[in-house]
């Protein structure tokens, strides 16, 4: 899971395995597999980097803290 920032500044934790796609509108709209979506401050590239870092920690066996 990754932590992102809503437009109002609140943190939201997202299950990165449930992301279907990301649109830039100019904020990022993350559409989940269940059809729900989240609007966040991070760019699509930042979200991809967070997902990549999370997955690398899982594969390397490093304890993941959210």
N, CA, C and O atoms as a CHARMM CRD file, in Angstrom:
* protein
*
  264
    1    1 UNK  N      0.84300  -1.17500   0.00000 PROA 1      0.00000
    2    1 UNK  CA     0.00000   0.00000   0.00000 PROA 1      0.00000
    3    1 UNK  C      0.88900   1.23900   0.00000 PROA 1      0.00000
    4    1 UNK  O      1.98700   1.24100   0.55700 PROA 1      0.00000
    5    2 UNK  N      0.39100   2.27600  -0.63100 PROA 2      0.00000
    6    2 UNK  CA     1.15500   3.52200  -0.71800 PROA 2      0.00000
    7    2 UNK  C      0.33700   4.65200  -0.11000 PROA 2      0.00000
    8    2 UNK  O     -0.89400   4.62300  -0.12900 PROA 2      0.00000
    9    3 UNK  N      1.03400   5.64400   0.42800 PROA 3      0.00000
   10    3 UNK  CA     0.38400   6.80100   1.03000 PROA 3      0.00000
   11    3 UNK  C      0.47300   7.96900   0.05400 PROA 3      0.00000
   12    3 UNK  O      1.55500   8.32300  -0.41400 PROA 3      0.00000
   13    4 UNK  N     -0.68200   8.56200  -0.24400 PROA 4      0.00000
   14    4 UNK  CA    -0.76500   9.71000  -1.14200 PROA 4      0.00000
   15    4 UNK  C     -1.46900  10.85000  -0.42200 PROA 4      0.00000
   16    4 UNK  O     -1.92500  10.68500   0.70900 PROA 4      0.00000
   17    5 UNK  N     -1.55900  12.01200  -1.07600 PROA 5      0.00000
   18    5 UNK  CA    -2.13200  13.20100  -0.45500 PROA 5      0.00000
   19    5 UNK  C     -3.35900  13.67300  -1.21800 PROA 5      0.00000
   20    5 UNK  O     -3.28400  13.97300  -2.40900 PROA 5      0.00000
   21    6 UNK  N     -4.49900  13.73600  -0.51600 PROA 6      0.00000
   22    6 UNK  CA    -5.70900  14.29200  -1.12400 PROA 6      0.00000
   23    6 UNK  C     -5.51800  15.79000  -1.34200 PROA 6      0.00000
   24    6 UNK  O     -4.57200  16.37800  -0.81900 PROA 6      0.00000
   25    7 UNK  N     -6.40000  16.39900  -2.10000 PROA 7      0.00000
   26    7 UNK  CA    -6.29500  17.83100  -2.38200 PROA 7      0.00000
   27    7 UNK  C     -6.41300  18.67900  -1.12800 PROA 7      0.00000
   28    7 UNK  O     -5.84500  19.76900  -1.06600 PROA 7      0.00000
   29    8 UNK  N     -7.15200  18.19100  -0.11300 PROA 8      0.00000
   30    8 UNK  CA    -7.31800  18.94700   1.13100 PROA 8      0.00000
   31    8 UNK  C     -6.15800  18.73800   2.10000 PROA 8      0.00000
   32    8 UNK  O     -6.19100  19.24600   3.22100 PROA 8      0.00000
   33    9 UNK  N     -5.12100  17.98800   1.67600 PROA 9      0.00000
   34    9 UNK  CA    -3.94200  17.78200   2.49500 PROA 9      0.00000
   35    9 UNK  C     -3.96300  16.51600   3.34000 PROA 9      0.00000
   36    9 UNK  O     -2.95300  16.16700   3.95100 PROA 9      0.00000
   37   10 UNK  N     -5.08700  15.83000   3.38400 PROA 10     0.00000
   38   10 UNK  CA    -5.18300  14.59200   4.15000 PROA 10     0.00000
   39   10 UNK  C     -4.46700  13.45900   3.42900 PROA 10     0.00000
   40   10 UNK  O     -4.43400  13.39900   2.20000 PROA 10     0.00000
   41   11 UNK  N     -3.89500  12.56400   4.22700 PROA 11     0.00000
   42   11 UNK  CA    -3.24400  11.38300   3.65400 PROA 11     0.00000
   43   11 UNK  C     -4.29800  10.32800   3.34800 PROA 11     0.00000
   44   11 UNK  O     -5.27500  10.18200   4.08200 PROA 11     0.00000
   45   12 UNK  N     -4.09300   9.60100   2.26800 PROA 12     0.00000
   46   12 UNK  CA    -4.94800   8.47800   1.91000 PROA 12     0.00000
   47   12 UNK  C     -4.01700   7.31600   1.54600 PROA 12     0.00000
   48   12 UNK  O     -3.05600   7.48500   0.79400 PROA 12     0.00000
   49   13 UNK  N     -4.32000   6.14100   2.09100 PROA 13     0.00000
   50   13 UNK  CA    -3.52300   4.95400   1.81300 PROA 13     0.00000
   51   13 UNK  C     -4.24600   4.13300   0.75700 PROA 13     0.00000
   52   13 UNK  O     -5.41900   3.79300   0.91700 PROA 13     0.00000
   53   14 UNK  N     -3.54700   3.81800  -0.31300 PROA 14     0.00000
   54   14 UNK  CA    -4.14400   3.15400  -1.46600 PROA 14     0.00000
   55   14 UNK  C     -3.47600   1.79100  -1.67500 PROA 14     0.00000
   56   14 UNK  O     -2.25500   1.66400  -1.58700 PROA 14     0.00000
   57   15 UNK  N     -4.29100   0.78800  -1.95100 PROA 15     0.00000
   58   15 UNK  CA    -3.76700  -0.52600  -2.30500 PROA 15     0.00000
   59   15 UNK  C     -3.30500  -0.45600  -3.75100 PROA 15     0.00000
   60   15 UNK  O     -4.12000  -0.42600  -4.67300 PROA 15     0.00000
   61   16 UNK  N     -1.99300  -0.43000  -3.94300 PROA 16     0.00000
   62   16 UNK  CA    -1.45000  -0.24200  -5.28600 PROA 16     0.00000
   63   16 UNK  C     -1.79100  -1.38800  -6.23100 PROA 16     0.00000
   64   16 UNK  O     -1.72600  -1.21500  -7.44800 PROA 16     0.00000
   65   17 UNK  N     -2.15100  -2.54600  -5.70600 PROA 17     0.00000
   66   17 UNK  CA    -2.51800  -3.67500  -6.56700 PROA 17     0.00000
   67   17 UNK  C     -3.93000  -3.53500  -7.13300 PROA 17     0.00000
   68   17 UNK  O     -4.32800  -4.30200  -8.00900 PROA 17     0.00000
   69   18 UNK  N     -4.67900  -2.56500  -6.63900 PROA 18     0.00000
   70   18 UNK  CA    -6.04400  -2.36100  -7.10000 PROA 18     0.00000
   71   18 UNK  C     -6.17700  -1.18200  -8.06100 PROA 18     0.00000
   72   18 UNK  O     -7.27800  -0.87600  -8.51900 PROA 18     0.00000
   73   19 UNK  N     -5.06000  -0.51900  -8.36900 PROA 19     0.00000
   74   19 UNK  CA    -5.10100   0.61600  -9.30200 PROA 19     0.00000
   75   19 UNK  C     -5.31600   0.08700 -10.71300 PROA 19     0.00000
   76   19 UNK  O     -4.57500  -0.77100 -11.19300 PROA 19     0.00000
   77   20 UNK  N     -6.35800   0.62300 -11.37500 PROA 20     0.00000
   78   20 UNK  CA    -6.60900   0.23400 -12.76600 PROA 20     0.00000
   79   20 UNK  C     -5.88400   1.18300 -13.71700 PROA 20     0.00000
   80   20 UNK  O     -5.20000   0.74600 -14.64200 PROA 20     0.00000
   81   21 UNK  N     -6.04100   2.49300 -13.47900 PROA 21     0.00000
   82   21 UNK  CA    -5.30700   3.45800 -14.28900 PROA 21     0.00000
   83   21 UNK  C     -5.25500   4.80600 -13.58300 PROA 21     0.00000
   84   21 UNK  O     -5.99000   5.05400 -12.62700 PROA 21     0.00000
   85   22 UNK  N     -4.36200   5.68100 -14.07700 PROA 22     0.00000
   86   22 UNK  CA    -4.15900   7.01900 -13.51400 PROA 22     0.00000
   87   22 UNK  C     -4.29800   8.03100 -14.63800 PROA 22     0.00000
   88   22 UNK  O     -3.70400   7.88300 -15.70600 PROA 22     0.00000
   89   23 UNK  N     -5.10100   9.07300 -14.37400 PROA 23     0.00000
   90   23 UNK  CA    -5.25500  10.17600 -15.33800 PROA 23     0.00000
   91   23 UNK  C     -4.73100  11.45000 -14.69200 PROA 23     0.00000
   92   23 UNK  O     -4.82800  11.62400 -13.47800 PROA 23     0.00000
   93   24 UNK  N     -4.17500  12.34000 -15.51100 PROA 24     0.00000
   94   24 UNK  CA    -3.77000  13.65300 -15.01900 PROA 24     0.00000
   95   24 UNK  C     -4.77500  14.66900 -15.53300 PROA 24     0.00000
   96   24 UNK  O     -4.96100  14.80800 -16.74200 PROA 24     0.00000
   97   25 UNK  N     -5.44700  15.40400 -14.58400 PROA 25     0.00000
   98   25 UNK  CA    -6.60200  16.23300 -14.99200 PROA 25     0.00000
   99   25 UNK  C     -6.63500  17.68200 -14.47600 PROA 25     0.00000
  100   25 UNK  O     -7.77400  18.14800 -14.51700 PROA 25     0.00000
  101   26 UNK  N     -5.76300  18.46500 -14.03400 PROA 26     0.00000
  102   26 UNK  CA    -4.31900  18.34900 -13.89700 PROA 26     0.00000
  103   26 UNK  C     -3.87200  17.60600 -12.64300 PROA 26     0.00000
  104   26 UNK  O     -2.72100  17.17400 -12.57900 PROA 26     0.00000
  105   27 UNK  N     -4.73600  17.44200 -11.64500 PROA 27     0.00000
  106   27 UNK  CA    -4.37500  16.58600 -10.52400 PROA 27     0.00000
  107   27 UNK  C     -4.35700  15.14600 -11.03900 PROA 27     0.00000
  108   27 UNK  O     -4.66400  14.89300 -12.20400 PROA 27     0.00000
  109   28 UNK  N     -4.00000  14.21700 -10.17200 PROA 28     0.00000
  110   28 UNK  CA    -4.02800  12.82000 -10.59100 PROA 28     0.00000
  111   28 UNK  C     -5.31000  12.17000 -10.10100 PROA 28     0.00000
  112   28 UNK  O     -5.66100  12.25700  -8.92400 PROA 28     0.00000
  113   29 UNK  N     -5.99500  11.52600 -11.01400 PROA 29     0.00000
  114   29 UNK  CA    -7.20700  10.77500 -10.69600 PROA 29     0.00000
  115   29 UNK  C     -6.85100   9.29600 -10.82400 PROA 29     0.00000
  116   29 UNK  O     -6.56000   8.79900 -11.91200 PROA 29     0.00000
  117   30 UNK  N     -6.88400   8.60500  -9.67400 PROA 30     0.00000
  118   30 UNK  CA    -6.55700   7.18000  -9.64900 PROA 30     0.00000
  119   30 UNK  C     -7.86500   6.41200  -9.64700 PROA 30     0.00000
  120   30 UNK  O     -8.63400   6.50000  -8.69000 PROA 30     0.00000
  121   31 UNK  N     -8.12300   5.66900 -10.69500 PROA 31     0.00000
  122   31 UNK  CA    -9.32100   4.84300 -10.76900 PROA 31     0.00000
  123   31 UNK  C     -8.94900   3.43100 -10.33500 PROA 31     0.00000
  124   31 UNK  O     -8.00100   2.82700 -10.83600 PROA 31     0.00000
  125   32 UNK  N     -9.73400   2.92900  -9.38200 PROA 32     0.00000
  126   32 UNK  CA    -9.48400   1.60800  -8.82700 PROA 32     0.00000
  127   32 UNK  C    -10.27500   0.56000  -9.60800 PROA 32     0.00000
  128   32 UNK  O    -11.16700   0.90200 -10.38300 PROA 32     0.00000
  129   33 UNK  N     -9.94900  -0.69900  -9.40400 PROA 33     0.00000
  130   33 UNK  CA   -10.61700  -1.78300 -10.12200 PROA 33     0.00000
  131   33 UNK  C    -12.11000  -1.86600  -9.81800 PROA 33     0.00000
  132   33 UNK  O    -12.87500  -2.39200 -10.62600 PROA 33     0.00000
  133   34 UNK  N    -12.53500  -1.35300  -8.66400 PROA 34     0.00000
  134   34 UNK  CA   -13.95800  -1.39500  -8.31600 PROA 34     0.00000
  135   34 UNK  C    -14.72300  -0.18400  -8.86400 PROA 34     0.00000
  136   34 UNK  O    -15.91600  -0.03700  -8.59800 PROA 34     0.00000
  137   35 UNK  N    -14.05200   0.67400  -9.61900 PROA 35     0.00000
  138   35 UNK  CA   -14.70300   1.83400 -10.21900 PROA 35     0.00000
  139   35 UNK  C    -14.60100   3.10100  -9.39000 PROA 35     0.00000
  140   35 UNK  O    -14.83900   4.19300  -9.90600 PROA 35     0.00000
  141   36 UNK  N    -14.25400   2.98200  -8.12600 PROA 36     0.00000
  142   36 UNK  CA   -14.06900   4.17500  -7.29200 PROA 36     0.00000
  143   36 UNK  C    -12.78700   4.86600  -7.71300 PROA 36     0.00000
  144   36 UNK  O    -11.92700   4.27500  -8.36500 PROA 36     0.00000
  145   37 UNK  N    -12.67400   6.14500  -7.32200 PROA 37     0.00000
  146   37 UNK  CA   -11.45300   6.86200  -7.67900 PROA 37     0.00000
  147   37 UNK  C    -11.02600   7.79000  -6.55700 PROA 37     0.00000
  148   37 UNK  O    -11.81200   8.12700  -5.67100 PROA 37     0.00000
  149   38 UNK  N     -9.77100   8.19500  -6.61300 PROA 38     0.00000
  150   38 UNK  CA    -9.17800   9.12700  -5.66000 PROA 38     0.00000
  151   38 UNK  C     -8.51300  10.23900  -6.45900 PROA 38     0.00000
  152   38 UNK  O     -7.83200   9.97700  -7.45100 PROA 38     0.00000
  153   39 UNK  N     -8.71100  11.47900  -6.02600 PROA 39     0.00000
  154   39 UNK  CA    -8.01300  12.62300  -6.61700 PROA 39     0.00000
  155   39 UNK  C     -6.89100  12.98600  -5.64200 PROA 39     0.00000
  156   39 UNK  O     -7.14300  13.25400  -4.46800 PROA 39     0.00000
  157   40 UNK  N     -5.65800  12.99200  -6.13700 PROA 40     0.00000
  158   40 UNK  CA    -4.51300  13.24000  -5.26100 PROA 40     0.00000
  159   40 UNK  C     -3.57800  14.27700  -5.86300 PROA 40     0.00000
  160   40 UNK  O     -3.63100  14.57500  -7.05700 PROA 40     0.00000
  161   41 UNK  N     -2.71400  14.82300  -5.00000 PROA 41     0.00000
  162   41 UNK  CA    -1.77400  15.87200  -5.41200 PROA 41     0.00000
  163   41 UNK  C     -0.59000  15.33500  -6.20400 PROA 41     0.00000
  164   41 UNK  O     -0.06100  16.03200  -7.07000 PROA 41     0.00000
  165   42 UNK  N     -0.16700  14.10600  -5.92100 PROA 42     0.00000
  166   42 UNK  CA     1.01300  13.54400  -6.57100 PROA 42     0.00000
  167   42 UNK  C      0.77300  13.35400  -8.07300 PROA 42     0.00000
  168   42 UNK  O     -0.34000  13.06300  -8.51100 PROA 42     0.00000
  169   43 UNK  N      1.84100  13.52600  -8.84000 PROA 43     0.00000
  170   43 UNK  CA     1.75400  13.32400 -10.29100 PROA 43     0.00000
  171   43 UNK  C      1.71500  11.83100 -10.59000 PROA 43     0.00000
  172   43 UNK  O      2.09000  11.02300  -9.74000 PROA 43     0.00000
  173   44 UNK  N      1.26400  11.45200 -11.78800 PROA 44     0.00000
  174   44 UNK  CA     1.30600  10.03100 -12.14700 PROA 44     0.00000
  175   44 UNK  C      2.70500   9.43400 -11.98900 PROA 44     0.00000
  176   44 UNK  O      2.84200   8.30300 -11.52400 PROA 44     0.00000
  177   45 UNK  N      3.73400  10.17300 -12.36800 PROA 45     0.00000
  178   45 UNK  CA     5.10200   9.66700 -12.23600 PROA 45     0.00000
  179   45 UNK  C      5.46800   9.43500 -10.77100 PROA 45     0.00000
  180   45 UNK  O      6.10500   8.43200 -10.44800 PROA 45     0.00000
  181   46 UNK  N      5.07600  10.34500  -9.88500 PROA 46     0.00000
  182   46 UNK  CA     5.35900  10.15900  -8.45700 PROA 46     0.00000
  183   46 UNK  C      4.63900   8.92300  -7.91000 PROA 46     0.00000
  184   46 UNK  O      5.18900   8.18900  -7.09000 PROA 46     0.00000
  185   47 UNK  N      3.42300   8.70500  -8.36300 PROA 47     0.00000
  186   47 UNK  CA     2.65700   7.53000  -7.92400 PROA 47     0.00000
  187   47 UNK  C      3.34500   6.25800  -8.40000 PROA 47     0.00000
  188   47 UNK  O      3.48900   5.30400  -7.63600 PROA 47     0.00000
  189   48 UNK  N      3.76700   6.24300  -9.64800 PROA 48     0.00000
  190   48 UNK  CA     4.47200   5.08100 -10.19200 PROA 48     0.00000
  191   48 UNK  C      5.75800   4.82200  -9.40300 PROA 48     0.00000
  192   48 UNK  O      6.08500   3.67300  -9.10900 PROA 48     0.00000
  193   49 UNK  N      6.47800   5.87900  -9.06400 PROA 49     0.00000
  194   49 UNK  CA     7.70800   5.72500  -8.27900 PROA 49     0.00000
  195   49 UNK  C      7.41300   5.13900  -6.90000 PROA 49     0.00000
  196   49 UNK  O      8.15200   4.27600  -6.42700 PROA 49     0.00000
  197   50 UNK  N      6.34500   5.59600  -6.25300 PROA 50     0.00000
  198   50 UNK  CA     5.96800   5.05900  -4.93800 PROA 50     0.00000
  199   50 UNK  C      5.59600   3.58300  -5.03600 PROA 50     0.00000
  200   50 UNK  O      5.97400   2.78800  -4.17600 PROA 50     0.00000
  201   51 UNK  N      4.86900   3.22100  -6.06500 PROA 51     0.00000
  202   51 UNK  CA     4.49500   1.81500  -6.26300 PROA 51     0.00000
  203   51 UNK  C      5.74600   0.97900  -6.49900 PROA 51     0.00000
  204   51 UNK  O      5.88200  -0.10600  -5.93600 PROA 51     0.00000
  205   52 UNK  N      6.65700   1.47400  -7.32400 PROA 52     0.00000
  206   52 UNK  CA     7.89700   0.76100  -7.61800 PROA 52     0.00000
  207   52 UNK  C      8.72600   0.57700  -6.35200 PROA 52     0.00000
  208   52 UNK  O      9.22800  -0.51800  -6.09600 PROA 52     0.00000
  209   53 UNK  N      8.87400   1.62900  -5.56100 PROA 53     0.00000
  210   53 UNK  CA     9.63700   1.54200  -4.31600 PROA 53     0.00000
  211   53 UNK  C      8.99600   0.54600  -3.35000 PROA 53     0.00000
  212   53 UNK  O      9.69500  -0.23900  -2.70900 PROA 53     0.00000
  213   54 UNK  N      7.67500   0.57900  -3.24800 PROA 54     0.00000
  214   54 UNK  CA     6.96700  -0.35000  -2.37200 PROA 54     0.00000
  215   54 UNK  C      7.22300  -1.78200  -2.81600 PROA 54     0.00000
  216   54 UNK  O      7.54500  -2.64000  -1.99400 PROA 54     0.00000
  217   55 UNK  N      7.08200  -2.04400  -4.10300 PROA 55     0.00000
  218   55 UNK  CA     7.28900  -3.39900  -4.61600 PROA 55     0.00000
  219   55 UNK  C      8.73400  -3.86000  -4.43300 PROA 55     0.00000
  220   55 UNK  O      8.97100  -5.03500  -4.15200 PROA 55     0.00000
  221   56 UNK  N      9.69100  -2.96700  -4.58500 PROA 56     0.00000
  222   56 UNK  CA    11.09200  -3.31800  -4.38100 PROA 56     0.00000
  223   56 UNK  C     11.35600  -3.70100  -2.92800 PROA 56     0.00000
  224   56 UNK  O     12.12100  -4.62700  -2.65700 PROA 56     0.00000
  225   57 UNK  N     10.72200  -2.98700  -1.99200 PROA 57     0.00000
  226   57 UNK  CA    10.88900  -3.32400  -0.57300 PROA 57     0.00000
  227   57 UNK  C     10.29100  -4.69400  -0.27500 PROA 57     0.00000
  228   57 UNK  O     10.85700  -5.45500   0.50900 PROA 57     0.00000
  229   58 UNK  N      9.16200  -5.01600  -0.88500 PROA 58     0.00000
  230   58 UNK  CA     8.52800  -6.31800  -0.68100 PROA 58     0.00000
  231   58 UNK  C      9.44600  -7.43200  -1.18500 PROA 58     0.00000
  232   58 UNK  O      9.68300  -8.41200  -0.47900 PROA 58     0.00000
  233   59 UNK  N      9.95500  -7.27900  -2.39400 PROA 59     0.00000
  234   59 UNK  CA    10.80000  -8.30100  -3.01200 PROA 59     0.00000
  235   59 UNK  C     12.10200  -8.48600  -2.22700 PROA 59     0.00000
  236   59 UNK  O     12.58400  -9.61000  -2.08700 PROA 59     0.00000
  237   60 UNK  N     12.67100  -7.39400  -1.71800 PROA 60     0.00000
  238   60 UNK  CA    13.95100  -7.47700  -1.01200 PROA 60     0.00000
  239   60 UNK  C     13.78600  -7.93000   0.43400 PROA 60     0.00000
  240   60 UNK  O     14.77500  -8.19200   1.11900 PROA 60     0.00000
  241   61 UNK  N     12.54400  -8.02200   0.90200 PROA 61     0.00000
  242   61 UNK  CA    12.29700  -8.49000   2.26600 PROA 61     0.00000
  243   61 UNK  C     12.42500  -7.41500   3.32500 PROA 61     0.00000
  244   61 UNK  O     12.44700  -7.72400   4.51600 PROA 61     0.00000
  245   62 UNK  N     12.51100  -6.15300   2.91600 PROA 62     0.00000
  246   62 UNK  CA    12.58700  -5.05700   3.87100 PROA 62     0.00000
  247   62 UNK  C     11.21300  -4.82900   4.46700 PROA 62     0.00000
  248   62 UNK  O     10.21700  -4.82900   3.74300 PROA 62     0.00000
  249   63 UNK  N     11.14300  -4.63300   5.78200 PROA 63     0.00000
  250   63 UNK  CA     9.87300  -4.38900   6.45200 PROA 63     0.00000
  251   63 UNK  C      9.23900  -3.11600   5.88100 PROA 63     0.00000
  252   63 UNK  O      9.87200  -2.06300   5.79400 PROA 63     0.00000
  253   64 UNK  N      7.98700  -3.25200   5.50300 PROA 64     0.00000
  254   64 UNK  CA     7.26600  -2.13600   4.90200 PROA 64     0.00000
  255   64 UNK  C      6.41000  -1.46100   5.97100 PROA 64     0.00000
  256   64 UNK  O      5.58600  -2.11000   6.61700 PROA 64     0.00000
  257   65 UNK  N      6.61000  -0.15800   6.15400 PROA 65     0.00000
  258   65 UNK  CA     5.80800   0.61100   7.08600 PROA 65     0.00000
  259   65 UNK  C      4.98600   1.61000   6.31700 PROA 65     0.00000
  260   65 UNK  O      5.50500   2.29600   5.43600 PROA 65     0.00000
  261   66 UNK  N      3.71600   1.70500   6.63500 PROA 66     0.00000
  262   66 UNK  CA     2.82100   2.62600   5.93800 PROA 66     0.00000
  263   66 UNK  C      2.57100   3.81600   6.81400 PROA 66     0.00000
  264   66 UNK  O      1.83900   4.72700   6.42600 PROA 66     0.00000
